Amino acid sequence: MNYKLINNNRINFKLNKKYLQMENKVKKNIEYYLNQVYLEDIMGLLKKLPSNSVDMIYGDPDYNVGIKYGNKTYTKNFDEYIEWYIKLAAESLRVLKDTGNMFLINYPKQNAHVRVKFLDKACHEVYDYVWVYNTNVGHTPKRFTTAHRSILHCIKTKNNKFYKDNVALPYKNPTDKRIIQNMANGSKGRMPYDWFYYDLVKNVSKEKTFHACQIPQKLSEMLLKSCTMPEDIVLILFGGSGSEIEICKTLNRKFISSEIDEKYYNMILDRLNNGKIDEKYRLNINNREIQRGTSTILRQPDLLK
Ligand SMILES: C[S@@+](CC[C@H](N)C(=O)[O-])C[C@H]1O[C@@H](n2cnc3c(N)ncnc32)[C@H](O)[C@@H]1O
């Protein structure tokens, strides 16, 4: 009896080992992660992803300025934050394909530090763009009002893929002779400038949820289209309200994302499964159950159905 048990254990052990080996092999393939959102710390997810495997990385992290997500804040000492930001950028670059593009959105000071202390050396090139918007908050008597964010565009080689036709804007001077010639040669318009004007997501906007800090979908859509085509793989580092992931789904880009907060994670899954934002996730001060967070664990669905 005892012997049999030991024997069975040995068989189980061998089978388990084989199964684990197979599982580990599968997990080394990027396919395993596609069209999934993970409820976990992005640093943990990044470490599992294979090198040179995604076409675009889009990062809109917590900016370390005391924002409260529900009742949580991720704010730390500035130097510690920059250390974390550098680790995030380094691991992200490992996962990015040589032909890929990475965009990091943040306030100018945070992006300046990560750029000078790390990205300038690690990347083939870094471009600094600006998103400008009108704002009713942040006015102070002794300095100009902050009404822009920095977007760092990082590339690993000179062979980054970029699709001007996906984002071309109408020429400003369509009657100019050279422009007429350009258009006759098939040009779809001019390359957008490196500053972008998009309104902040307003409380009354259709895309607004109870999430504390959303990026306007028109902006993320433009960035996504600029450097990816259908079926390309996009890693959205911070799921947030799911706004960028929803754009990936609409544009037929494959996505991978993580969100550390369970109530936002649940909203993302619901949003993707139902194709709309349920009323219970709308910004509503009476909706205290959501504001506090729910403990319901939703299934991990096939998000592309
Ligand atoms: C600035 S918000 C992203 C908002 C998003 N761009 C949108 O439009 O909805 C940052 C998000 O990252 C999440 N977060 C913070 N630290 C994280 C971490 N270490 N790993 C994964 N998610 C994290 C927060 O809960 C928050 O939802």
The ligand as an SDF file (V2000), in Angstrom:
LIG
                    3D

 27 29  0  0  0  0  0  0  0  0999 V2000
   -2.9340   57.2640  -14.7890 C   0  0  0  0  0  0  0  0  0  0  0  0
   -3.8920   55.8620  -14.5520 S   0  0  0  0  0  0  0  0  0  0  0  0
   -4.1440   55.2230  -16.1810 C   0  0  0  0  0  0  0  0  0  0  0  0
   -5.4150   55.7680  -16.7880 C   0  0  0  0  0  0  0  0  0  0  0  0
   -5.6330   55.3220  -18.2210 C   0  0  0  0  0  0  0  0  0  0  0  0
   -4.6840   55.9380  -19.1080 N   0  0  0  0  0  0  0  0  0  0  0  0
   -7.0380   55.6450  -18.6810 C   0  0  0  0  0  0  0  0  0  0  0  0
   -7.2020   56.5110  -19.5940 O   0  0  0  0  0  0  0  0  0  0  0  0
   -7.9800   55.0870  -18.1420 O   0  0  0  0  0  0  0  0  0  0  0  0
   -2.7760   54.7120  -13.8460 C   0  0  0  0  0  0  0  0  0  0  0  0
   -3.4260   53.3850  -13.4470 C   0  0  0  0  0  0  0  0  0  0  0  0
   -2.3810   52.4870  -13.0610 O   0  0  0  0  0  0  0  0  0  0  0  0
   -2.8080   51.6970  -11.9770 C   0  0  0  0  0  0  0  0  0  0  0  0
   -1.5620   51.2710  -11.3220 N   0  0  0  0  0  0  0  0  0  0  0  0
   -0.7980   51.9610  -10.4430 C   0  0  0  0  0  0  0  0  0  0  0  0
    0.3240   51.2790  -10.1500 N   0  0  0  0  0  0  0  0  0  0  0  0
    0.2660   50.1250  -10.8760 C   0  0  0  0  0  0  0  0  0  0  0  0
    1.1490   49.0180  -11.0140 C   0  0  0  0  0  0  0  0  0  0  0  0
    2.2980   48.9620  -10.3510 N   0  0  0  0  0  0  0  0  0  0  0  0
    0.7970   48.0190  -11.8620 N   0  0  0  0  0  0  0  0  0  0  0  0
   -0.3750   48.0710  -12.5550 C   0  0  0  0  0  0  0  0  0  0  0  0
   -1.2490   49.0960  -12.4560 N   0  0  0  0  0  0  0  0  0  0  0  0
   -0.9320   50.1150  -11.6270 C   0  0  0  0  0  0  0  0  0  0  0  0
   -3.7170   52.6000  -11.1750 C   0  0  0  0  0  0  0  0  0  0  0  0
   -4.6440   51.8690  -10.4200 O   0  0  0  0  0  0  0  0  0  0  0  0
   -4.3850   53.4330  -12.2840 C   0  0  0  0  0  0  0  0  0  0  0  0
   -5.6090   52.8450  -12.6650 O   0  0  0  0  0  0  0  0  0  0  0  0
  1  2  1  0
  2  3  1  0
  2 10  1  0
  3  4  1  0
  4  5  1  0
  5  6  1  0
  5  7  1  0
  7  8  2  0
  7  9  1  0
 10 11  1  0
 11 12  1  0
 11 26  1  0
 12 13  1  0
 13 14  1  0
 13 24  1  0
 14 15  1  0
 14 23  1  0
 15 16  2  0
 16 17  1  0
 17 18  1  0
 17 23  2  0
 18 19  1  0
 18 20  2  0
 20 21  1  0
 21 22  2  0
 22 23  1  0
 24 25  1  0
 24 26  1  0
 26 27  1  0
M  CHG  2   2   1   9  -1
M  END
$$$$
